[in-house]
């Protein structure tokens, strides 16, 4: 960190601005937002500064700067176009141990002015340590567009309840839980909708009815196929809210890096036929953890309701009256095909798409082969690496062209994303002769050949 970020109270405190042009004017307006007592010194002033002085918001000294202008100010801003003068102001201020900022001259500054997102009382300051102010401003614009204006009102409301909440919950964890629920639930929604009185009543009701031993909640979250940029906002929010994360092999390391830093992580495994924690054990663990009052995130690869056994997990929760939420994720079929330049449907080649499990059970798959072999569709096989030979034989036996294009996608959407293309007939040879890393998805259909034109992701790498 080049600079240490702090927020200082400058209300009614003397601040000196040297310079009377437009840039000085902009800085003065900012300082006024924090109610500073401003003295501005310059031989001439722009219209904006003169108007502020007429409204008695600032004091003007219409003269050249002199060292004696530096008194006991809390901070000084030099915004002149005279670099010798700027250097002198900086030197004198530093000698007097007063924080100084010289506009556009980081070397002369003892503090820098950040880009600001103002949702008072929430204020976000962004600094690039003077290295890339434009980038800092772009980041600011992003934040401006994603943080509702009403967050300021929410913070004010929270401020009014702070003492009461502190008195009610002696434990810091309980207080955090109370606030997180308030900020992510109905209270926040009402503030955003402008219904402050209702929000206040709800918050009071929540406070009156809460006890220290509240039951927890389970979030069944789809973590997508690997690329963390494919997470939904909701997934990310709940991952960062949960106290415990239960995850398995399909959740990528990059996605795991985004969970709350101090959350407890429990690996529940699931390698093929080698479950670290059997499914019943996972279901029960979710119930037990929630009963301890914890917020549990069951993070799964892809979508929890597509070959994810998510249904079974929440069935147990429902039977035990544990509150839960389910967050869909981008399923492997969607992520892998898109990142491989293979549209799953296409007006000319494929009017439907089927997701099927290729898991071999007792050496075979119980699938409607004649339907799957029909033309003008795309078949996506999950968990089919070991069954590749079997599915190739079945589809050909039921009439699918032996030269039907097939793509095998390894670790789709991750930095190790790899695609092998072949034909249905050659698929077993490919799997036998190449080292292929799980997880792998098999896509069968005419659409696979569109990849030659549409492969944007690997070309970009
Ligand atoms: N719920 C998950 C699927 C779980 S089944 C989802 O919606 O994606 C596990 C199978 O998904 C794997 O055997 C593999 O076929 C597929 N899979 C999951 N992630 C994958 C990835 N990143 N690349 C390729 N295949 C993947």
Boltz pocket constraint, residues with backbone or C-beta under 6 A from the ligand:
constraints:
  - pocket:
      binder: B
      contacts: [[A, 224], [A, 225], [A, 226], [A, 250], [A, 300], [A, 301], [A, 302], [A, 303], [A, 304], [A, 305], [A, 306], [A, 307], [A, 308], [A, 329], [A, 330], [A, 331], [A, 332], [A, 333], [A, 336], [A, 381], [A, 382], [A, 383], [A, 384], [A, 409], [A, 410], [A, 411], [A, 412], [A, 413], [A, 414], [A, 439], [A, 440], [A, 441], [A, 442]]
      max_distance: 6.0
